Amino acid sequence: MATPKQKPKEKTTKPAKAEPKATDTRMVKIPKPEKKAPEPVEVLPPEKDDGLSILKHPNDAAALNIVETSIKRDIQMAAVADKAGAMLGIKIGLALNAAKMILRHGQFENWVSTKFGSAFGERKARYYYKMGQVFISSAESGTLQLPAPREAGQWLVVSNEGSELQKAVEAFVGDMTFAELLDKHKVRPFKQKGGWRPAEWLLIQYQQENPRLKNKPFEVWSQEDKDAFKAWQEKQVEADESARERMAAEGTWGKIRAELLEHGLDRKSWKFLLPKEIEETRDTLAGVLKAMSAANKNKG
């Protein structure tokens, strides 16, 4: 019996061994995040000027309005002139001092011009302001309780006849006009017509010898008193060369002060100079001030 043929064995192929993967020792680069374009900046429209920008503190608007009201009232009343005008001039000066403390730096002159330009100019405003300061520093105001600037307007408005302020101002003014007060306290520069002026130190001596003239500026003396002083002064310096030199120096510097005030502060004519001319003038003035300060220090 024939045996069945066996099927030939199929050749099996072993799978090839996988080669070990090589280890990558290099650093893996991490991609950088993409830069985003900057977001557009929101541009805000300019703020509207609400009229309070001239103030140091916006809450002082009402206080400034009361100061303005006080000044306008006193301007109308000052038309009475002489003593009443002088007293009201002091009150206007006090109000202007309060306003300057309320307003931001650099706003005072513009505010005065805008509000009161039709009543008085820059020079008179400065006289009012300075006389207010003189009064504040005077012995007559020593008993007063001066209010804070924001409260000054109301204080001035209610300080009428019989008030402590009114009494103090009346004592300060005496029987002098506002012009006489300006001269007495040397708020404005001395100007003498005809090119002649009294020697200051001799004027003081003459006033001591004549008490009725003691507190009166030379400008308001009667012509008879002026002539008598002029004759007396000439005798005092007739044989004294140094006294004549001193008088000449006083006259020269009186004129210089008047010119500086006129052209440097009132008319401000230096605005028409070239930059180089302004620098030269400024340097000259600085040198003069330095020399005068040194001389004054040596005298002390």
C-alpha positions as CSV (number, residue, x, y, z in Angstrom):
1,M,0.0,0.0,0.0
2,A,1.4,3.2,-1.2
3,T,2.1,5.8,1.4
4,P,0.7,9.3,0.7
5,K,3.2,11.8,-0.4
6,Q,4.1,14.4,2.3
7,K,3.7,18.0,1.4
8,P,7.0,19.7,1.2
9,K,7.7,21.9,4.2
10,E,7.3,25.6,3.4
11,K,10.3,27.6,4.1
12,T,9.6,30.2,6.6
13,T,11.7,33.3,6.6
14,K,12.4,34.9,9.9
15,P,11.7,38.5,10.1
16,A,14.8,40.6,10.0
17,K,15.8,42.0,13.3
18,A,15.1,45.7,13.6
19,E,18.2,47.6,13.9
20,P,18.3,49.6,17.1
21,K,17.3,53.2,16.7
22,A,20.1,55.6,17.0
23,T,19.7,57.9,20.0
24,D,19.6,61.6,18.8
25,T,21.8,63.5,21.2
26,R,21.1,66.9,19.6
27,M,19.1,69.6,21.5
28,V,15.6,69.9,20.3
29,K,14.8,73.4,19.2
30,I,11.5,74.7,20.6
31,P,9.9,77.0,18.1
32,K,9.6,80.6,19.4
33,P,6.1,82.0,19.6
34,E,5.2,84.4,16.9
35,K,5.4,88.1,17.8
36,K,2.0,89.7,17.9
37,A,1.6,93.1,16.4
38,P,1.2,95.8,19.1
39,E,-2.4,96.7,19.7
40,P,-3.2,100.2,18.5
41,V,-3.1,102.8,21.3
42,E,-6.5,104.5,21.9
43,V,-6.1,108.2,21.4
44,L,-8.5,110.1,23.6
45,P,-10.0,113.4,22.5
46,P,-8.6,116.4,24.3
47,E,-10.5,117.3,27.5
48,K,-12.8,120.2,27.3
49,D,-11.7,123.3,29.1
50,D,-14.2,123.7,31.9
51,G,-12.7,127.0,33.0
52,L,-11.2,125.5,36.2
53,S,-7.8,125.0,34.8
54,I,-6.5,128.4,36.0
55,L,-7.1,127.3,39.7
56,K,-4.8,125.4,41.9
57,H,-7.8,123.4,43.2
58,P,-11.0,123.1,41.2
59,N,-13.1,123.4,44.4
60,D,-11.9,127.0,44.8
61,A,-14.0,128.3,41.8
62,A,-16.7,129.7,44.1
63,A,-14.1,131.3,46.3
64,L,-12.5,133.1,43.3
65,N,-15.9,134.3,42.2
66,I,-16.5,135.9,45.6
67,V,-13.1,137.6,45.4
68,E,-14.0,139.0,42.0
69,T,-17.3,140.3,43.3
70,S,-15.5,142.0,46.2
71,I,-13.1,143.7,43.9
72,K,-15.8,144.9,41.4
73,R,-17.8,146.3,44.3
74,D,-14.8,148.2,45.7
75,I,-13.8,149.6,42.3
76,Q,-17.2,151.2,42.0
77,M,-17.1,152.6,45.5
78,A,-13.5,153.8,45.1
79,A,-14.7,156.6,42.8
80,V,-15.4,158.5,46.0
81,A,-11.6,159.3,46.0
82,D,-9.2,160.6,48.6
83,K,-9.4,158.8,52.0
84,A,-12.3,156.5,51.0
85,G,-10.6,155.6,47.8
86,A,-7.3,154.8,49.6
87,M,-9.1,152.5,52.1
88,L,-10.9,150.7,49.3
89,G,-7.6,150.5,47.4
90,I,-6.2,148.5,50.3
91,K,-9.1,146.1,50.3
92,I,-8.7,145.6,46.5
93,G,-5.0,144.8,47.2
94,L,-6.0,142.3,49.9
95,A,-8.4,140.6,47.4
96,L,-5.8,140.5,44.7
97,N,-3.3,138.8,47.1
98,A,-6.0,136.2,47.9
99,A,-6.7,135.6,44.2
100,K,-3.0,135.1,43.4
101,M,-2.9,132.4,46.1
102,I,-5.9,130.6,44.6
103,L,-4.8,130.8,41.0
104,R,-2.2,128.5,39.4
105,H,1.3,129.9,38.7
106,G,1.3,132.2,35.7
107,Q,-2.4,132.8,35.6
108,F,-2.7,135.8,37.9
109,E,-1.8,138.6,35.4
110,N,-4.1,137.2,32.7
111,W,-7.0,136.8,35.1
112,V,-6.6,140.4,36.3
113,S,-6.5,141.7,32.7
114,T,-9.5,139.7,31.7
115,K,-11.7,140.6,34.7
116,F,-10.6,144.2,35.4
117,G,-8.8,145.4,32.3
118,S,-11.4,148.0,31.7
119,A,-11.1,149.4,35.3
120,F,-7.3,149.5,35.8
121,G,-4.2,148.5,34.0
122,E,-1.3,146.1,34.9
123,R,0.7,148.9,36.7
124,K,-2.2,149.9,38.9
125,A,-3.1,146.3,39.6
126,R,0.5,145.8,40.8
127,Y,0.2,148.9,43.0
128,Y,-3.0,147.6,44.6
129,Y,-1.4,144.2,45.1
130,K,1.8,145.6,46.7
131,M,-0.2,148.0,49.0
132,G,-2.1,144.9,50.2
133,Q,1.1,143.3,51.1
134,V,2.4,146.4,52.9
135,F,-0.8,146.5,54.9
136,I,-0.6,142.8,55.8
137,S,3.0,143.5,57.1
138,S,2.0,146.6,59.0
139,A,1.4,147.1,62.7
140,E,-2.2,148.1,62.1
141,S,-3.1,144.6,60.8
142,G,-1.4,142.8,63.7
143,T,-4.6,142.5,65.6
144,L,-6.6,141.0,62.7
145,Q,-7.2,137.3,62.2
146,L,-6.5,137.1,58.5
147,P,-8.5,134.3,56.8
148,A,-7.2,131.7,54.4
149,P,-7.2,132.8,50.7
150,R,-10.3,130.8,49.8
151,E,-12.2,132.6,52.6
152,A,-10.9,136.1,52.0
153,G,-13.5,137.1,49.5
154,Q,-16.4,136.5,51.8
155,W,-14.4,138.2,54.7
156,L,-13.9,141.3,52.5
157,V,-17.5,141.4,51.4
158,V,-18.9,141.5,54.9
159,S,-16.2,143.8,56.4
160,N,-18.2,147.0,56.2
161,E,-18.3,150.1,58.3
162,G,-17.4,149.3,61.9
163,S,-15.7,146.0,61.3
164,E,-12.3,145.2,62.6
165,L,-10.8,145.2,59.1
166,Q,-12.3,148.6,58.4
167,K,-10.9,150.1,61.6
168,A,-7.4,148.6,60.9
169,V,-7.4,150.0,57.3
170,E,-8.6,153.4,58.5
171,A,-5.7,153.5,61.0
172,F,-3.3,152.5,58.4
173,V,-4.4,155.1,55.8
174,G,-4.9,158.0,58.1
175,D,-5.6,161.2,56.1
176,M,-3.6,160.1,53.1
177,T,-4.7,159.5,49.5
178,F,-3.8,156.2,47.7
179,A,-1.2,158.1,45.7
180,E,0.4,159.4,48.9
181,L,0.5,155.9,50.4
182,L,2.3,154.6,47.3
183,D,4.9,157.3,47.7
184,K,5.2,156.9,51.5
185,H,5.8,153.2,51.3
186,K,7.9,153.5,48.1
187,V,5.7,151.2,46.1
188,R,6.2,153.2,43.0
189,P,9.4,154.9,41.8
190,F,10.1,158.4,42.7
191,K,9.7,160.9,39.9
192,Q,10.5,164.6,40.3
193,K,9.9,167.1,37.6
194,G,12.5,169.6,36.6
195,G,15.5,167.2,37.2
196,W,15.7,168.0,40.9
197,R,15.0,165.7,43.8
198,P,15.6,165.8,47.5
199,A,18.5,163.9,49.1
200,E,16.9,161.0,51.0
201,W,19.1,161.2,54.0
202,L,18.7,165.0,54.3
203,L,15.0,164.7,53.9
204,I,14.8,162.4,56.9
205,Q,16.8,164.8,58.9
206,Y,14.6,167.7,57.9
207,Q,11.5,165.8,58.8
208,Q,12.8,165.1,62.2
209,E,13.4,168.8,62.7
210,N,9.9,169.5,61.4
211,P,7.5,166.9,62.9
212,R,4.5,168.1,61.0
213,L,6.2,166.8,57.8
214,K,7.4,163.6,59.2
215,N,5.0,161.1,57.7
216,K,4.3,162.9,54.5
217,P,6.0,162.1,51.2
218,F,7.8,165.1,49.7
219,E,5.5,165.0,46.6
220,V,2.5,166.1,48.7
221,W,4.3,169.0,50.5
222,S,3.1,172.5,49.8
223,Q,5.2,174.5,47.4
224,E,6.3,176.7,50.3
225,D,7.6,173.7,52.3
226,K,9.4,172.3,49.2
227,D,11.1,175.7,48.6
228,A,12.2,175.9,52.3
229,F,13.7,172.4,52.2
230,K,15.5,173.1,48.9
231,A,17.2,176.2,50.4
232,W,18.0,174.3,53.6
233,Q,19.5,171.4,51.6
234,E,21.7,173.7,49.5
235,K,23.2,175.1,52.7
236,Q,23.9,171.7,54.1
237,V,26.0,170.6,51.1
238,E,27.4,174.0,50.0
239,A,30.9,173.2,51.3
240,D,30.7,169.4,51.2
241,E,31.8,167.8,48.0
242,S,31.1,164.3,49.1
243,A,27.5,165.3,49.9
244,R,27.1,166.6,46.4
245,E,28.4,163.4,45.0
246,R,26.0,161.4,47.1
247,M,23.1,163.6,46.0
248,A,24.1,163.1,42.3
249,A,24.3,159.3,42.9
250,E,20.8,159.3,44.4
251,G,19.4,161.2,41.5
252,T,21.1,158.9,39.0
253,W,19.9,155.7,40.6
254,G,16.4,157.1,41.1
255,K,16.2,157.6,37.3
256,I,17.6,154.1,36.7
257,R,15.0,152.6,38.9
258,A,12.2,154.5,37.2
259,E,13.5,153.5,33.7
260,L,13.8,149.8,34.7
261,L,10.3,149.8,36.1
262,E,8.9,151.5,33.0
263,H,10.7,149.5,30.4
264,G,11.3,146.2,32.3
265,L,8.0,145.7,33.9
266,D,5.3,148.0,32.5
267,R,6.0,148.4,28.8
268,K,8.3,145.4,28.6
269,S,10.2,147.1,25.8
270,W,12.9,144.4,26.0
271,K,10.7,142.2,23.9
272,F,11.8,144.2,20.9
273,L,15.5,143.5,21.5
274,L,17.5,140.8,19.6
275,P,18.3,137.7,21.6
276,K,22.0,138.8,21.8
277,E,21.0,142.2,23.1
278,I,18.7,140.6,25.7
279,E,21.6,138.4,26.9
280,E,24.0,141.3,27.1
281,T,21.5,143.4,29.1
282,R,20.7,140.5,31.4
283,D,24.4,139.8,32.1
284,T,25.0,143.5,32.8
285,L,22.1,143.6,35.3
286,A,23.4,140.4,36.9
287,G,26.9,141.9,37.3
288,V,25.4,145.1,38.8
289,L,23.3,143.2,41.2
290,K,26.3,141.1,42.3
291,A,28.4,144.2,42.9
292,M,25.6,146.0,44.8
293,S,24.9,142.9,47.0
294,A,28.6,142.7,47.9
295,A,28.7,146.5,48.7
296,N,25.6,146.2,50.9
297,K,27.1,143.2,52.7
298,N,30.3,145.1,53.5
299,K,28.2,148.0,54.8
300,G,26.5,145.7,57.2
